[in-house]
Amino acid sequence: MIVKYNLFAGQNLDRLSALSDGLFPFAMTLLVLNLHVPVSSVVQGESNLRAALIAQLPRLIPYAMTFMTLGIFWVGQQTQLNLLSRTDRNLTWIHIAFLMTISLAPFSTALLAEYLTYRTALVVYWLNILLMGLMLYAGWAYARRAGLIKEGTPPEVEAAVERRIRIAQTLYAFGALLCIFNTYWSIAFIVLVQLNYVLAPRIRFLYRL
């Protein structure tokens, strides 16, 4: 009897989670490379150093944004993995593709940090977030169709996972559209969305997002 390799490949949830746990902190660490120590040749005193550090403040905004973004998506992926009874080859590759979008975050963040007032940079940053959301959604949708979710998981929980991604991506898209007026408006709105998901304030409307 010939056994098809694809029928038993990529079925270890623990290894998939371990890969995620390794890549996320690596991507988060790379973000700090967008912050630069002031060049000693231009620092002639305390006032020069303070001015150089203040000049770095705009770069802290994309850094903080992306750090929160990666944290939010890590929680989202781990929530999904915790609700799975098993995985298969297809779902494993969907999540690997999701991790590829995560690995792009340092680039899109560096671009935005360098060109904070450019709409193109903001759109590229948003597209990175969109790809993260699409791949995370695709993984969950496939898991539901393939019957990979743990038995006994309430339908409301399954629906809540999908709803969370849809609402978040809608809010991020609205934030990106604000760059028509000003990229700072986009950044401010995206930061507010991220803070809501990080802090989860127990305000009835916001808590449901």
VOBA-1610 file (N, C-alpha, C; in pm, whole numbers, padded with zeros to 5 digits, always signed):
BEGIN
Met+00084-00119+00000Met+00000+00000+00000Met+00089+00125+00000Ile+00055+00223-00085Ile+00131+00348-00092Ile+00063+00452-00004Val+00138+00508+00090Val+00086+00611+00179Val+00125+00748+00123Lys+00027+00835+00107Lys+00054+00968+00054Lys+00112+01057+00163Tyr+00228+01114+00134Tyr+00300+01197+00230Tyr+00215+01314+00280Asn+00143+01377+00188Asn+00067+01497+00224Asn-00046+01470+00323Leu-00081+01342+00341Leu-00188+01309+00435Leu-00143+01315+00580Phe-00013+01305+00604Phe+00033+01310+00743Phe+00136+01419+00768Ala+00167+01498+00665Ala+00267+01605+00682Ala+00207+01726+00753Gly+00290+01796+00830Gly+00251+01923+00891Gly+00137+01916+00988Gln+00133+01813+01073Gln+00020+01795+01164Gln+00054+01821+01310Asn+00168+01883+01337Asn+00208+01906+01475Asn+00177+02050+01516Leu+00073+02067+01596Leu+00034+02201+01641Leu+00141+02265+01727Asp+00206+02187+01810Asp+00308+02241+01900Asp+00425+02300+01822Arg+00466+02232+01715Arg+00578+02283+01635Arg+00537+02410+01560Leu+00414+02415+01514Leu+00364+02535+01446Leu+00362+02653+01542Ser+00317+02628+01664Ser+00316+02733+01765Ser+00457+02776+01802Ala+00549+02679+01807Ala+00688+02711+01839Ala+00752+02798+01731Leu+00721+02768+01605Leu+00772+02850+01496Leu+00722+02993+01508Ser+00595+03006+01540Ser+00536+03139+01561Ser+00603+03211+01677Asp+00622+03139+01787Asp+00683+03199+01906Asp+00828+03241+01882Gly+00892+03181+01783Gly+01028+03220+01750Gly+01034+03339+01656Leu+00942+03343+01560Leu+00947+03449+01459Leu+00896+03582+01512Phe+00789+03581+01590Phe+00731+03706+01640Phe+00833+03788+01720Pro+00898+03732+01821Pro+00995+03814+01896Pro+01113+03859+01811Phe+01151+03779+01710Phe+01259+03820+01621Phe+01217+03943+01541Ala+01095+03941+01486Ala+01044+04057+01412Ala+01032+04178+01503Met+00987+04157+01627Met+00976+04267+01722Met+01112+04328+01753Thr+01213+04242+01766Thr+01347+04290+01797Thr+01405+04370+01682Leu+01379+04327+01558Leu+01431+04399+01441Leu+01377+04542+01433Leu+01261+04566+01493Leu+01202+04699+01486Leu+01293+04806+01546Val+01368+04769+01648Val+01452+04868+01717Val+01564+04918+01627Leu+01593+04846+01519Leu+01698+04890+01427Leu+01659+05018+01355Asn+01529+05052+01359Asn+01486+05178+01298Asn+01521+05298+01384Leu+01561+05272+01509Leu+01601+05380+01599Leu+01754+05390+01596His+01803+05512+01575His+01946+05529+01557His+02008+05611+01669Val+02123+05566+01716Val+02200+05643+01814Val+02258+05766+01744Pro+02247+05883+01804Pro+02301+06004+01740Pro+02450+05987+01705Val+02487+06038+01589Val+02626+06029+01543Val+02714+06119+01629Ser+02822+06063+01680Ser+02907+06137+01773Ser+02969+06261+01710Ser+02988+06259+01579Ser+03053+06373+01514Ser+02968+06499+01515Val+02836+06482+01533Val+02748+06600+01535Val+02704+06636+01676Val+02746+06557+01774Val+02710+06585+01913Val+02831+06648+01983Gln+02818+06776+02009Gln+02928+06850+02071Gln+02899+06889+02215Gly+02783+06852+02261Gly+02747+06886+02399Gly+02610+06831+02434Glu+02567+06857+02559Glu+02439+06805+02606Glu+02323+06854+02521Ser+02326+06980+02483Ser+02216+07036+02404Ser+02206+06967+02268Asn+02321+06938+02206Asn+02320+06867+02077Asn+02263+06727+02093Leu+02300+06661+02202Leu+02251+06525+02224Leu+02100+06525+02246Arg+02052+06620+02327Arg+01907+06629+02349Arg+01833+06657+02219Ala+01887+06745+02139Ala+01823+06778+02011Ala+01821+06657+01919Ala+01932+06581+01918Ala+01939+06461+01833Ala+01840+06355+01879Leu+01824+06342+02011Leu+01728+06244+02063Leu+01585+06286+02032Ile+01558+06415+02045Ile+01424+06465+02013Ile+01392+06442+01866Ala+01494+06452+01783Ala+01475+06429+01640Ala+01436+06283+01611Gln+01468+06193+01703Gln+01434+06052+01686Gln+01290+06020+01726Leu+01224+06114+01795Leu+01090+06086+01847Leu+00990+06042+01740Pro+00989+06104+01620Pro+00894+06057+01518Pro+00912+05910+01482Arg+01034+05858+01493Arg+01058+05717+01462Arg+01000+05626+01570Leu+00980+05678+01689Leu+00923+05597+01796Leu+00777+05562+01769Ile+00710+05648+01692Ile+00568+05625+01666Ile+00546+05497+01585Pro+00611+05482+01467Pro+00595+05354+01395Pro+00645+05235+01475Tyr+00751+05254+01553Tyr+00803+05145+01637Tyr+00696+05097+01734Ala+00634+05191+01805Ala+00531+05154+01902Ala+00409+05094+01833Met+00372+05153+01718Met+00257+05101+01642Met+00277+04955+01605Thr+00392+04927+01547Thr+00416+04791+01498Thr+00435+04693+01612Phe+00498+04737+01720Phe+00514+04647+01835Phe+00376+04605+01886Met+00283+04701+01894Met+00147+04667+01936Met+00078+04578+01833Thr+00098+04611+01704Thr+00037+04532+01598Thr+00080+04387+01606Leu+00210+04364+01619Leu+00260+04227+01627Leu+00209+04157+01752Gly+00200+04229+01861Gly+00144+04170+01983Gly+00000+04128+01964Ile-00078+04214+01898Ile-00219+04184+01872Ile-00233+04061+01783Phe-00153+04054+01678Phe-00163+03940+01587Phe-00108+03812+01650Trp-00010+03824+01738Trp+00039+03704+01807Trp-00072+03647+01895Val-00139+03735+01969Val-00251+03690+02054Val-00359+03627+01967Gly-00387+03690+01852Gly-00490+03637+01763Gly-00455+03499+01711Gln-00331+03480+01668Gln-00292+03349+01616Gln-00292+03244+01726Gln-00241+03279+01843Gln-00238+03182+01953Gln-00378+03145+01998Thr-00469+03241+01992Thr-00609+03211+02025Thr-00665+03108+01928Gln-00637+03125+01800Gln-00683+03028+01702Gln-00620+02891+01726Leu-00489+02887+01744Leu-00422+02759+01763Leu-00474+02686+01887Asn-00507+02761+01990Asn-00558+02700+02113Asn-00696+02638+02093Leu-00767+02684+01990Leu-00901+02632+01964Leu-00901+02516+01865Leu-00783+02479+01814Leu-00773+02370+01719Leu-00748+02237+01789Ser-00811+02133+01738Ser-00784+01999+01790Ser-00662+01939+01721Arg-00639+01981+01600Arg-00526+01934+01522Arg-00506+02028+01405Thr-00400+02005+01329Thr-00377+02081+01207Thr-00350+01983+01094Asp-00339+02034+00974Asp-00300+01951+00860Asp-00203+02030+00774Arg-00159+01969+00666Arg-00058+02032+00582Arg-00105+02168+00530Asn-00229+02175+00483Asn-00279+02299+00425Asn-00284+02413+00527Leu-00337+02382+00644Leu-00346+02485+00746Leu-00208+02528+00793Thr-00116+02434+00804Thr+00020+02468+00844Thr+00083+02566+00746Trp+00063+02542+00617Trp+00121+02633+00517Trp+00051+02769+00515Ile-00078+02770+00546Ile-00148+02899+00556Ile-00087+02981+00670His-00058+02915+00782His+00000+02986+00895His+00146+03025+00868Ile+00216+02944+00790Ile+00352+02984+00751Ile+00346+03108+00662Ala+00247+03113+00572Ala+00228+03233+00489Ala+00193+03353+00576Phe+00114+03329+00681Phe+00083+03436+00776Phe+00210+03488+00842Leu+00299+03397+00879Leu+00425+03437+00942Leu+00513+03514+00844Met+00501+03486+00715Met+00575+03562+00615Met+00531+03708+00617Thr+00400+03731+00630Thr+00352+03869+00636Thr+00401+03938+00764Ile+00415+03861+00871Ile+00469+03916+00995Ile+00614+03959+00976Ser+00690+03879+00902Ser+00832+03908+00882Ser+00853+04034+00798Leu+00749+04079+00726Leu+00758+04202+00647Leu+00742+04327+00732Ala+00695+04311+00855Ala+00665+04426+00941Ala+00785+04518+00963Pro+00907+04467+00989Pro+01020+04558+01006Pro+01045+04646+00883Phe+01023+04591+00762Phe+01043+04672+00641Phe+00938+04782+00630Ser+00810+04746+00642Ser+00705+04846+00628Ser+00715+04952+00738Thr+00762+04910+00856Thr+00781+05005+00966Thr+00896+05100+00937Ala+01007+05047+00886Ala+01122+05131+00851Ala+01084+05231+00743Leu+01004+05187+00646Leu+00960+05276+00538Leu+00876+05390+00593Leu+00783+05356+00681Leu+00697+05459+00739Leu+00776+05553+00829Ala+00871+05499+00904Ala+00952+05583+00992Ala+01036+05683+00913Glu+01082+05641+00796Glu+01166+05727+00712Glu+01084+05831+00636Tyr+00960+05793+00601Tyr+00875+05881+00520Tyr+00739+05897+00587Leu+00740+05950+00706Leu+00622+05956+00791Leu+00509+06039+00730Thr+00542+06135+00646Thr+00440+06223+00589Thr+00398+06181+00448Tyr+00451+06069+00398Tyr+00421+06024+00263Tyr+00306+05924+00264Arg+00206+05950+00181Arg+00090+05860+00175Arg+00130+05720+00128Thr+00224+05713+00034Thr+00265+05583-00017Thr+00321+05495+00094Ala+00402+05554+00181Ala+00459+05479+00293Ala+00349+05430+00386Leu+00251+05515+00410Leu+00139+05477+00498Leu+00056+05365+00435Val+00035+05373+00305Val-00044+05269+00237Val+00030+05136+00238Val+00161+05139+00216Val+00241+05015+00222Val+00231+04954+00362Tyr+00238+05039+00464Tyr+00228+04991+00602Tyr+00091+04926+00625Trp-00014+04992+00576Trp-00148+04936+00591Trp-00163+04805+00514Leu-00107+04799+00392Leu-00116+04676+00314Leu-00051+04559+00388Asn+00056+04587+00460Asn+00119+04482+00541Asn+00022+04431+00648Ile-00046+04522+00714Ile-00145+04483+00815Ile-00261+04407+00749Leu-00302+04454+00631Leu-00411+04386+00559Leu-00373+04242+00527Leu-00252+04221+00479Leu-00206+04085+00447Leu-00203+03997+00572Met-00159+04054+00684Met-00162+03978+00810Met-00304+03932+00841Gly-00398+04026+00831Gly-00536+03994+00863Gly-00597+03893+00768Leu-00567+03908+00638Leu-00623+03815+00539Leu-00573+03673+00563Met-00444+03658+00592Met-00390+03525+00613Met-00442+03464+00743Leu-00456+03545+00847Leu-00511+03494+00973Leu-00655+03451+00954Tyr-00730+03530+00878Tyr-00870+03497+00850Tyr-00879+03370+00765Ala-00790+03360+00666Ala-00791+03243+00579Ala-00764+03116+00658Gly-00672+03124+00754Gly-00641+03008+00836Gly-00761+02963+00917Trp-00831+03058+00976Trp-00947+03022+01059Trp-01062+02970+00973Ala-01085+03034+00858Ala-01192+02988+00770Ala-01164+02846+00721Tyr-01039+02818+00689Tyr-01005+02682+00644Tyr-01023+02582+00758Ala-00980+02620+00877Ala-00992+02529+00992Ala-01138+02493+01018Arg-01228+02588+01002Arg-01370+02561+01022Arg-01423+02465+00915Arg-01385+02490+00790Arg-01433+02404+00681Arg-01377+02264+00692Ala-01253+02252+00737Ala-01186+02122+00743Ala-01217+02045+00871Gly-01293+02104+00960Gly-01329+02036+01083Gly-01212+02018+01178Leu-01124+02117+01185Leu-01005+02107+01269Leu-01022+02172+01406Ile-01138+02232+01429Ile-01162+02300+01557Ile-01207+02199+01661Lys-01167+02222+01785Lys-01200+02130+01894Lys-01350+02109+01905Glu-01388+01986+01928Glu-01529+01955+01951Glu-01576+02027+02077Gly-01698+02075+02070Gly-01754+02143+02185Gly-01728+02293+02187Thr-01652+02341+02089Thr-01630+02486+02082Thr-01761+02552+02042Pro-01812+02644+02123Pro-01942+02707+02092Pro-01936+02782+01959Pro-02042+02775+01882Pro-02048+02850+01755Pro-02023+02999+01775Glu-02065+03050+01892Glu-02045+03192+01920Glu-01897+03227+01927Val-01817+03135+01980Val-01673+03157+01988Val-01612+03158+01848Glu-01653+03062+01767Glu-01602+03055+01630Glu-01636+03183+01554Ala-01760+03229+01571Ala-01803+03351+01503Ala-01728+03473+01555Ala-01700+03474+01686Ala-01631+03588+01747Ala-01490+03604+01690Val-01423+03491+01663Val-01287+03497+01607Val-01291+03565+01470Glu-01387+03524+01386Glu-01398+03585+01253Glu-01438+03732+01264Arg-01534+03760+01352Arg-01583+03898+01367Arg-01471+03991+01409Arg-01386+03943+01500Arg-01274+04024+01548Arg-01183+04067+01433Ile-01151+03973+01345Ile-01062+04004+01234Ile-01129+04101+01136Arg-01255+04075+01104Arg-01326+04161+01008Arg-01336+04304+01058Ile-01374+04320+01185Ile-01390+04455+01239Ile-01256+04526+01245Ala-01153+04456+01290Ala-01021+04517+01300Ala-00972+04563+01163Gln-00988+04478+01062Gln-00941+04515+00928Gln-01022+04631+00870Thr-01150+04637+00903Thr-01232+04750+00859Thr-01183+04880+00922Leu-01151+04874+01050Leu-01101+04993+01119Leu-00965+05035+01065Tyr-00878+04939+01041Tyr-00746+04971+00984Tyr-00762+05034+00845Ala-00855+04982+00765Ala-00877+05036+00631Ala-00928+05180+00639Phe-01018+05205+00733Phe-01067+05342+00752Phe-00953+05434+00793Gly-00867+05384+00882Gly-00752+05463+00923Gly-00662+05495+00806Ala-00641+05398+00718Ala-00556+05421+00601Ala-00618+05525+00509Leu-00751+05524+00495Leu-00818+05621+00410Leu-00800+05764+00459Leu-00781+05779+00588Leu-00762+05913+00643Leu-00636+05981+00592Cys-00544+05903+00534Cys-00422+05965+00481Cys-00453+06054+00362Ile-00575+06044+00307Ile-00616+06136+00201Ile-00605+06279+00252Phe-00637+06298+00380Phe-00629+06430+00440Phe-00490+06457+00500Asn-00442+06359+00577Asn-00312+06377+00642Asn-00267+06242+00698Thr-00141+06207+00678Thr-00094+06078+00729Thr-00097+06073+00881Tyr-00084+06187+00946Tyr-00088+06188+01092Tyr-00226+06150+01144Trp-00330+06186+01069Trp-00464+06144+01106Trp-00474+05991+01101Ser-00419+05933+00996Ser-00419+05787+00983Ser-00345+05722+01099Ile-00228+05774+01128Ile-00145+05716+01234Ile-00216+05726+01369Ala-00275+05842+01397Ala-00344+05862+01524Ala-00461+05764+01537Phe-00538+05747+01430Phe-00653+05656+01436Phe-00608+05512+01454Ile-00505+05472+01379Ile-00455+05334+01391Ile-00404+05308+01532Val-00334+05405+01590Val-00285+05389+01728Val-00402+05371+01824Leu-00510+05448+01806Leu-00628+05434+01892Leu-00690+05295+01879Val-00697+05245+01756Val-00749+05109+01735Val-00662+05007+01807Gln-00531+05023+01794Gln-00441+04929+01859Gln-00451+04935+02011Leu-00460+05055+02064Leu-00472+05069+02210Leu-00600+05003+02260Asn-00707+05011+02180Asn-00831+04946+02220Asn-00814+04795+02229Tyr-00742+04737+02132Tyr-00723+04592+02134Tyr-00621+04549+02239Val-00526+04635+02270Val-00427+04602+02372Val-00485+04614+02512Leu-00555+04725+02537Leu-00607+04752+02672Leu-00741+04687+02698Ala-00819+04662+02590Ala-00953+04602+02603Ala-01035+04670+02712Pro-01061+04800+02699Pro-01138+04869+02803Pro-01279+04812+02813Arg-01328+04801+02934Arg-01460+04740+02955Arg-01571+04844+02932Ile-01565+04902+02814Ile-01670+04990+02766Ile-01751+04907+02667Arg-01882+04901+02686Arg-01965+04802+02617Arg-01939+04797+02467Phe-01941+04912+02400Phe-01923+04913+02256Phe-01782+04872+02218Leu-01681+04931+02282Leu-01543+04902+02248Leu-01503+04759+02282Tyr-01560+04704+02390Tyr-01524+04570+02433Tyr-01568+04464+02335Arg-01670+04498+02252Arg-01721+04401+02155Arg-01642+04401+02024Leu-01554+04500+02005Leu-01482+04511+01878Leu-01380+04399+01865
//
